[in-house]
Amino acid sequence: MTETVTNAHTGIAPIDYDVEQAVLERYEAGARQPQAALCCPTDGYDDRLLKIIPQEIVEKDYGCGDPTRYVNVGETVVDLGSGAGKNCYILAQKLGAEGRVIGVDFNDEMLSLSRKYLNQIGQTLGYQNLQFVKGKIQDLALDLDAAQNWLDQHPIATIAQVANFEMECDRLRQTAPLIASDSVDVVISNCVLNLVRPQDKQQLFREIYRVLKRGGRAVISDIVCDEDPTPAILNDPDLWSGCIAGAFQENQFLQMFEQAGFHGIEILTRQTEPWQVVDGIEFRSLTVRAFKGKAGECWERNQAVIYKGPWKAVQDDDGHTLYRGERAAVCDKTFHLYTDPLSPYHADLIAVAPYEEIPLASAQAYNCSRDIIRQPRETKGSNYRETIADKGSCC
């Protein structure tokens, strides 16, 4: 089977093998025996969280970062490409009984391994907040176990029956999705996105965005490269299944989040020394966080923010430029995006709320073409004429 991948600099390069099958076979082997060459070793996990995890799970974990450190108690988390389940078992402890963890994987061998210890660890914790489900991470709506059950009852022998199966898959996506839209606080992944077929990667990011709640976030550790992989690298199945050939170019990785609609995209960690160098191209681990929630209507409530610095000016994902020390006029949606304590921006901004709050129900549409500067009288009110006596030294 020949696939093609679009390379930003060299055009379309052919891939003379089935990417998905190469990955599946490599990780089936990794579920049976530890594979030292799969992804780069990750240090820094909390030893207290590893104590209850069986050694078989730990030694068959293949990752390149630790996205688990960026989750909070009580959240609902999906782990894309959960593999042996180490990250999920760590999250089960961190999230507590009120939290929920869903590990998604396509590999039956890995699912069997990860599910093997569910009851044991649940009994140790005193609660069960974790499940492993079968699905493709680029199609999180389709429950593959449910699809297989239908196939078992309706074997396919004709083209018409293929069409019936496709209709059933669409029905499952709509009526019984594996992961529902707007249902998840955090999506994590650890060195898996690069394994997805090139033609499915845009859909993959759209799916991550779809399942997240408004205000939710993705925390993804993956392998990136500083230049596009060469045709020789792309045509090596071992390098694809080994997290090299499918690596994102570093800046393009962040652009994929932006194109899917995310905001507040930031690099949390970046491996200083490359994990591998192939044909002069450096491959290293990167952990990125990105937020969902900038979509929606804009209402005028006389709010402003002041950018603290140190840069003279900064620009957000919607093209708003904030100048150091200036009162920037913002709509209600943007005001909350900027100032929410969980947002990536709040530490750099000062919130300037109006003296008299405008109820959202009576707010007018925000004029996006207005001058960026919010005059103080807009915030204080045109009739504000207070004189406040000295209340003592402020020094």
N, C-alpha and C positions, 0 to 999 in steps of 0.2 A: 504494500500500500504506500502511495506517495502523497505526502501532505506538503503544503507550502507555508512559509512564514515570511511576513513582510519585515524587512530590515530597513531601518530608517536611512541608512547610507548606501546600501548595496542593492536595494530593490527586493524582489521576491526570490527567495532561495528555496529549492525543493528539499523535502525531508523524505528519505527513501525508507521509512519504516513507520509503524503505527506507534505514535508517541504514547497513547493511553495504555496500550498493551505492554510496552517496554517498562513503563512505570509500575504497572500492576505486577508484573513478574518480579521486578527488582524488590518490591516491598513485600510480596509474598515470601520471598526468600529471607527478607529481613525480619519477618514475623517468626520464621522457623529458627534462624540462627542470627546472632548479632552481626551487623555489617558495619565495620569501623569506618568505611569510606563514605557512608551515607551522611551527607550534611556535615556541618562542622560542630565539634563538641562545644557545649555551653556550660560555663561555670556560673556560680552565683546563686543557684537555687538555695532556698532556706532549708537547711538540713533537718529542721524540726518537721517540715512538711513532707520530707522524703522517708521518714522513719517507718510509716505504716504501709508504704508502697512496696510490693514484692520486688525483689531484685530482677526477676524476669522482665518486669515492666520497665524498670529503670535502664537496663542494659540494651533493651530493644527500642529505646526512644531515639528518634532521629530528628534533631532540630538545630536551630542556629541562633536562638535567642530565648528570652524569657518574657513573653507577653503577660504571663499570669500575675506579675507584680503590679499591674496597672488596673486591677479590678477591686471592687469594694464589697463589703458584706451585704448580703441580701439581693444582689443583682442576678439577673438571668443572663447567662453567657453561652454562646455557641462557639465550639472549637472546630474550625474547618480542617479536615484531614487529621482527625484525632489520633490515628495510628494506634500504638500500644496503649495509649490512654494516660500517660504520665501527667500531662498538663491538666487533664480533666480531674484526675484524682487529687492533684494539688488544689485546684479550684474548689472541689467539693469541700475541702477543709476550710479554705479562706472565706467562702461565701456563707457558710453556716447553714443551719436547717431551713432558714427562710429563703435561701438562694436556690438557684437551679442551674445545672450544667447539662448541655446537650453536645455530645461528641458526634460529629458527622464523618463517615468514612465510606469509601467505595469498595475497599478490599476485604473480602470475607475472612482471610487469614488474620488480618489485623483486628477486625471486629470480634472474632472468636477469642483472640488473646485479651483484648481490653475488657470484654464482658466476663471473662473467666473469674475475675476477682471482685465483681460488683457486690455480691452478698457479703463476702468476707470483710471488705472495707466498710460497707454500710453498717455492719454489726459493730465494728470497731468504733466508728464515729457515733453510733446511736441514732442515725437518721439516714435516709436514702434520698439524695437530691440529684442523682446523676443517671443519665441513660445514654446509650450509644445506639445510633440509628444509621441505616444504610442509605446513602445518597451521594450524588455528585455535587461537589461544592459549587459548581457553576449552574446548578439547577436545584436549588434548595427547596423548591416547591414539590418535587416529585419524590414520594416515598417508594424507594425501590423494592422494599420487602412487599409492600402492597401490590406493586406492579407485577412482581414475580408470582404472588399468589394468584393473580388474575391469569397470568400466562399458564400456570400449572393446570388451571381449569379450562383454558381455551388455547390449546396448542395451535401454533401457526404453521400452515402448510400452503397458503395462497396469498397473493398480493392483497386481496380484499381483507383477509384476516390481519395483515400488517396494518392496514388502515384502521381496522377495529381496535387494535392494540393502541395505536396512536391516539385514537379518540378516548380510550379509557385512561391513558396517561394524562391527557388534558383534563378529563373529568376529575382525576385524583388531585391534580394541581389546584383546581378551583374549589373543590368541595372538601378535601382532606389533605391540605398541604403539609409536607414534612415539617417545614418551619413557616409559620404564618407571617404575613406582612406586619411590620410595625410591632413586633412582639418581643424584641430582644434589647437588652441594655448594652451589651458589649459583644462584638464578634472578635475572636482572636484566631490566629493561625501561626504556626511555627514551621517555617521552611516548607510550605506546601504550594503556595500560589504559583511558583515557578514551574511546577510539574504539570500544570494544566495545558491542554493543547492551545497553540497560538490563536486559533480561530475562536476559542471560547473565552479568552481572557477578558474582553470587554463585558461580556455577559456576566462573568464571575464578579466583577466589581459592582455591576448593577444589582446582582443578587445580594451582595453584602449590604448595599444601601437599602434595598427593599425590606429586609427582615428587621433592620434596626428601628427602634422607636425614635420619635423626634427627640433630639438631645442625646441620643445614643452615640456610641463611638466604636470605631474599629481600631484594634491594636494588633498590628501585623509584623511579625519577624520574618524576613525572607532574605534570599541571596540576590545581590545586585552586582552589576558589572560597570566598569568605567567606559567601556566601548562596546559596540555591538559584537556579539559572537560571530566568528567567521563561518563560512559554509562548512568547513571541515568539522568545526565544533558542533554545529547544528545537526550534522549527519552522523554523529556518534551516539547511539542509543544509551551507552553507559554514561556519557556525559549529560544526557538529558535526564535520565533517571537518577543521576548523581547530583542533581540540583545545579548544574553548570549551564548546559545548553539553553535551558528555558529561563535563565536569569533575566530580570528586567534591567535595562540600563538605568542607572541611579536616578537621573532627573525624570525619566519617563515613568518610573514607578510612582513618584509623587503626582505626576500629571494624570495617571490613571484614576487616582482618587478624586482629583479635581474634576475630571470629565464626568465622573459618575454623580457629581453633585455635592461632594463633601466640602467642608470648610474647616478652618483651624488646623490645617495639615502640618504636622511637624515631625522632624526626625528626633526620636528619643535617644537612641543609641546608634553608633556607627563604629564598626570594627576598624581600628586604626591600621593594623597590618592586614593585608589581604589573606583570606583563607586559602585560596589557590590562585596561581597565575598560569594561564594557558595561552600560548601563542602571544605573549606580551600583554594579554588582557587580564586585569585584576578582578577577582571575585571576592566579595566580602559580605558580611552580615549587616543588615540594617533593620532597625525597628522603628515603625512609623505609627503615629496616632492621627486619626481623622474623625471629625464629628459630622453628624447628620442634623439638619434642622434649620438651614438658612432659607428654605423655600417658604412662601407664605405672603400674605398681604402686608402692606406697609401703612401704618397709621400715624398721624401727627399728634404727639402728646407733649410737645415742647421739651423733649429730653435732649441732653447733650453728653458728650464724653470729652475728656481732656487726655491726650496722649502724654505720658510722663517723659518719654525719651528712653534711651540716650540718642537714638537716631533723630535726625532733623525731621524726617517724615517716614511714614510707613503706609502700605496699601494692603487692603484686605482682599478676600477672594471675589468680592463683587465690584472691585475697582474703586472703593471709597478710599481717599487719601486723607490720613490724619496727620496734622502738623503739630509738632512738639509745642505744648503749652497753649494751644488754641482750643476754644470750645467748639467742637465739631457737632453740627446738627445731625441727629440720627432719628430714624423712625422707631416706633415702639419695639418692633421685632429685633432690629439691630441692637437697640439699647440692651435688651435682655440677653442677646447672644454675646455681647461684649462683657457684660457685668455679672453674669451668673458665676457663682463661686467655683463651679465645675468647668467653666469655659477655659480655653487656652489663652484668652486675652486679658482676663480681669486683673491680673497682677500688674499689667502695664498701663492700665487706664484708671482715671478718676471719673466716677459717675456723677453727673450733675442733673438731679431730678428737678422738676418744676416745683415752685412753692405751693401752687394750687394744682392738685392732680386733675387731669382731664379724664373722666371716665371713658373706658374703651368704647362703650356703647355710643357715646356722643362724639368720638374722635372723628376728624376729617381725614380723607386720604392724604398720605404724605406726598409732598411735591418733590420728586426725586431730582428735578432740574434746578431746585433752589440753591442759593449760595451755601457752601459747606459750613460757614461760620454761623454759630448760634449767638445772637446778640443777648447780653445779660438780661435785657428787659423782656425778652421772650420767655426766659426761665422764671424771672421774678414776677412778671405780670406788669402790664402798662400802668396800672394804678398803684403800684407799690411805692409808698412814700414814707416808709418807716424811718424813725431816728432812734437808734439804740444807744443809751448812755454807756460810758466806759464801765465794764464790770470787773475791772482790776487788770493787773499786768498780764499780758500774754507771754511774757518772756520767762 
